[in-house]
Each structure stands twice: as structure tokens, then as C-alpha cells.
Amino acid sequence: MKKKIVILAILFILNILLIGCQHRLTTTTNVTTESTTTTTQETTTTEPTEEFKSIADVINSPLGDLYKVRATVVGTTPTGVLIYDETGFIYINLGSNPSVSVNDYIEVYGRTISYNDTVEFNEDTIISVLGINEPYTFLARELRNQDVDNYLNNFRVGDFLRITGNINVNGKLVSLSIPYSNVMLTLLSNDIDFSNYNNTEVTVDGFALFVNGSSTKYLNILVTEVIPREVTPEYLPLTILSINDLHGYVERSINSNGHYSGISRMSYLVNKIRNENPLDDVVLIANGDMFQGTAISNLTYGESVIKAMNMMGFDMMGIGNHEFDWGLETILKYFDNDESNGEANFPLINSNIYYKNSKQLVTVENGKVFDSYIISREGIN
């Protein structure tokens, strides 16, 4: 009897141990299965959802996914490639010199990123050359002067533009300054030696890539052609526009005769005259009494007017009697080359106002107050 009890007890204990082992085995299997499923799901999400997409589809698809595109190279920079496929343009930001050429027909496989609010392929993108396409022909849209500022409101990657300005080469940085514009161009190309055009006026054709910068906006252009300015003429007829007695009217208003006034209306007329002639032959001068008058100008001591005049591209300004209303020093600070207190982009001309005690002409040390000033147009002073 005792032996039976012992045997039953042993069997009972073994049964408990067996159940425990089965439970642990089941738990381990579940964990392994769950882990495998998770890994499989993560791997699946990295695959492109379609074999090939158009560039337009890629631009409008979620960022960070993998995409395949077939397109034609329309330009290269020292760090990337611009491609086109009839639906649009997209830039591949490789971060290094690309190994493809213009007109190569390529297959692209990579992830998209956002750079300065534009969609690009990232530096890990894989590029395979499939062949060579016939060159595309693009019609350039010409932007002159402040047209460039306005264009930034409707900027699109791949817009083919024609812009005139002065080239400055500073090491690897090549910029183009544009008359009467607050926008600077950054010029990029693998095929053009910009040093041949340093400090000269040229017209450039190229594709818009992206816009960066905060206080100064830089429009980055992939340049396809540089057109030197034509030979300087022996003489140049000038159009001189003179404005005075603005008295702070930066806002649009209607006078007693029902005519619109204000600097916005004035700016429209000035730009209309500038654009009537392909030559840079307009000089814009302010003859004084520009600041005192309206509430907005009085509250800012004329700084609001200075900002508007900068945008209009004034060439110089003279001093009127109302420039003394707040003390001449208030106005002179806009010509001291200190941007922290507001700064004019043009000089102040003073040839007949002297300090009473010293009999010296009123000026600003290291500033932009001169008794005379030379203006250049089309290479002629």
C-alpha cells in the first residue's frame, strides 16, 4: 500500500513538471513568433509600393519612402543632379560630384527628403545609367530687377530662368547680384568656369533649384549658359527719375482728385519705366522731405520709408528741410553702415550743409554720406 502511494505521488509531481515545461515552451514559441512577425512587417514597409513612379507622383507622395524613377539628366552641380521626366523636375542631393552627364537616361532608387521646403532625393540614392536621350529644349522665362523678388512667391524647382546681373566669384561660392533686387543668386554648374566672368555683367540661363537664407534670400540656380554683356556703347541716354516730398506716404491712399498715391503706386510706375528698355538706363533719385508726415513714418522715425526705398532700388538721396524735423542725426544713422539701427542701400548726398562751428560738411564717419557720387550704367560712369 505504501509503495502505491509513493508511486502515485511521484507520478503526480512528474505531471506537474511536465505541464510547467509545456507552458514555458508555449510562451517561448509565442514570443518568437511575435518577434518574427514584427521584423517581417518592418522589412515590408521599406520596399517601394510601385515599380516606378513619375517625378510628379514622387513629389506628392509621403517623404522618407523609397521610390524608383526613370528620368533624364538636365543638369549637374558639384553636389547633385537635376532630372526631368515630362511630369516635373526633382533634384538628387548626393553631397558629392555625380558620375552622370547631361542627357543621360537614368534609373533612380532612393528616399525623399525635404530641403528648404523642396522635395529631393537624398545622398544615398542609387543611380544607374540606362542610355542617352535626345536633349530637351526649354524656353527661358526672363526675370528683370524686382521681378526676381516677386518670383520667390511662386518658386518651383526646375523653372528655367534668364536673369541679368553682376557675377562675383569668391572661392567656390559664385553669386550674381541683380540691380534693384534684394535677392542674390547662387550659381552652380559642373560645366562652366565662372572665374572667366568675375566682376562682369552677364545674363545667365538656368534651372531654379531651391531658395535659402533668412534676411537675404538666395535663389540657387543650376546654370546652363552664361551670356556676356554686349560691348559698352560710346554713350548712353539716361532716364533720370526724381522724387521729392514723399512725406512718409508708404501706404496707398487716394488724393482729393481721386488719384492713387503712395510708394506702392510709385514703385509700379518706376518699374514700368525700367522695363520699357532692355538697357539698365534708369537713375532713381530722392530729393528730400521723404520721411516726416504720416503716422507710420513718424512712429518709426522714417525707417519704414527707408525699407520701402531699399526695395525700390533708389540710387541716391538728397537732404530736404524736413530731414531736420527730428534732428539730422536721426536720419544720418540710416547711412552709417550699421544695419542694427536700419540702413539705406543707397548714399546720402550733402554738398551744402555745414557744421556751424567747424565749417565742415556734415558727414558720417565710415558711412555713406558724400558730397558727390558716381553712378555706373551699362559700364559707363
Secondary structure, 3 states (H helix, E strand, C coil): CHHHHHHHHHHHHHHHHHHHHHHHHHHHHHHHHHHHHHHHHHHHHCCCCCCCCCHHHHHCCCCCCEEEEEEEEEEEECCEEEEECCCCEEEEECCCCCCCCCCEEEEEEEEEEEECCEEEECCCCEEEEEEECCCCCCCCEEECCCHHHHHHHHCCCCCEEEEEEEEEEECCEEEEECCCCCEEEEEECCCCCHHHHCCCEEEEEEEEEEEECCCCEEEEEEEEEEEECCCCCCCCCCEEEEECCCCCCCCCEECCCCCEECHHHHHHHHHHHHCCCCCCCEEEEECCCCCCCCHHHHHCCCHHHHHHHHHHCCCEEECCHHHHCCCHHHHHHHHCCCHHHCCCCCCEECCCCECCCCCCECCCCCCCEECCCCCCECCEC
